[in-house]
Amino acid sequence: MKILGFGVLMAIAFGAAHPIAAQAPADTFMVYGAGTAACSSWTAHLSDRALHPLDVQWVFGFVSAAGVFAGVHLKVDANGIEPFVTKYCQEHPAETVTTAAANLVGTLR
């Protein structure tokens, strides 16, 4: 009984320490890499010749994967992706780069 009580206590403590994980809807997905950064980071990296290309490549991968897994041809060329994300991020600095990329994908369908 003590072991069960300890397990319940740990589950409650862990859940309280990680409320975002506990509250995540079933249809969400994990994001790795540059997509986890705030849009303010994208904007700050615009003039950084080392970091900005990495951000852009992450978005290219996201857009490519979205097209593959949705089974659709997204109507954009690579030159249209960066300006869209830059404008979105300048207007929504607290959002994530993933949110900017997802909004781009939504407009391309």
Number of C-alpha atoms within 10 A of each C-alpha: 6 7 8 9 10 11 12 12 12 12 12 12 11 13 14 12 11 11 10 10 11 11 9 10 9 6 5 7 8 5 11 10 10 20 20 15 17 19 26 18 19 24 18 12 16 15 10 11 9 10 15 18 13 14 20 21 13 19 23 16 12 18 21 15 12 18 17 12 8 11 9 11 12 18 11 14 7 10 8 11 17 17 11 14 24 19 13 20 23 15 12 16 16 13 17 20 28 23 18 23 24 17 14 21 19 11 10 14 12
